[in-house]
Amino acid sequence: MLLPPSSGTDRAQGLAARLGCTVAEHCEPYGKSKPAVLGSLSGLALTLKEFGGRWDRVERVYVFANWPMLEAALEYCVRNKDEARAPV
């Protein structure tokens, strides 16, 4: 089940918005909630996996162990996206 992100996740939300996706709390049955990213993720899949993201087929989101790991993955994706657009 997906829930709105907790307070204090504004940075992650901003990074996700720059990539055209969003963040949420993923609640696993009988477990604690974990941060997740959802949206248009096909071009980011390998990077998200490298940063520890786990694909949840049911909810169609990448779930991370904690918010700092999710933020690091999103920041890396944003930085690479910006560098690819920068003129040489």
For each residue, the residues with C-beta under 8 A, 3 or more apart:
1: 26 27 59
2: 24 25 26 27 36 38 59 61
3: 24 25 26 27 33
4: 24 25
5: 9 12 13 23 24 25 35
6: 9 25
7:
8: 67
9: 5 6 12 13 23 35 67
10: 13 14
11: 14 15 71
12: 5 9 15 16 23 35 67 70 71 74
13: 5 9 10 16 17 22 23
14: 10 11 17 18
15: 11 12 18 19 71 74 75 77 78
16: 12 13 19 21 22 23 37 39 74
17: 13 14 20 21 22
18: 14 15 78 81
19: 15 16 39 40 44 74 77 78 81
20: 17 39 40
21: 16 17 37 38 39 40 41 44
22: 13 16 17 37 38 39
23: 5 9 12 13 16 35 36 37 38 70
24: 2 3 4 5 35 36 37 38 61
25: 2 3 4 5 6 33 34 35 36
26: 1 2 3 33 34 35 36 56 59 61 63
27: 1 2 3 31 32 33
28: 31 32 33 34 63
29:
30:
31: 27 28 34
32: 27 28
33: 3 25 26 27 28
34: 25 26 28 31 63 64 65 66
35: 5 9 12 23 24 25 26 63 64 66 67 69 70
36: 2 23 24 25 26 56 59 61 62 63 64 70
37: 16 21 22 23 24 41 48 53 61 62 64 70 73 74
38: 2 21 22 23 24 41 59 60 61 62
39: 16 19 20 21 22
40: 19 20 21 43
41: 21 37 38 44 45 48 62
42: 45
43: 40
44: 19 21 41 47 48 77
45: 41 42 48 49 55 62
46: 49 50
47: 44 50 51 73 76 77 80
48: 37 41 44 45 51 53 62 73 77
49: 45 46 52 53 55 62
50: 46 47 73
51: 47 48 64 69 70 72 73 76
52: 49 64 65 69 73
53: 37 48 49 62 63 64 70 73
54: 62 63 64
55: 45 49 61 62 63
56: 26 36 59 60 61 62 63
57: 60
58:
59: 1 2 26 36 38 56
60: 38 56 57
61: 2 24 26 36 37 38 55 56
62: 36 37 38 41 45 48 49 53 54 55 56
63: 26 28 34 35 36 53 54 55 56
64: 34 35 36 37 51 52 53 54 67 69 70 73
65: 34 52 69
66: 34 35 69 70
67: 8 9 12 35 64 70 71
68: 71 72
69: 35 51 52 64 65 66 72 73
70: 12 23 35 36 37 51 53 64 66 67 73 74
71: 11 12 15 67 68 74 75
72: 51 68 69 75 76
73: 37 47 48 50 51 52 53 64 69 70 76 77
74: 12 15 16 19 37 70 71 77 78
75: 15 71 72 78 79
76: 47 51 72 73 79 80
77: 15 19 44 47 48 73 74 80 81
78: 15 18 19 74 75 81 82
79: 75 76 82 83
80: 47 76 77 83 84
81: 18 19 77 78 84 85
82: 78 79 85 86
83: 79 80 86
84: 80 81
85: 81 82
86: 82 83
87:
88:
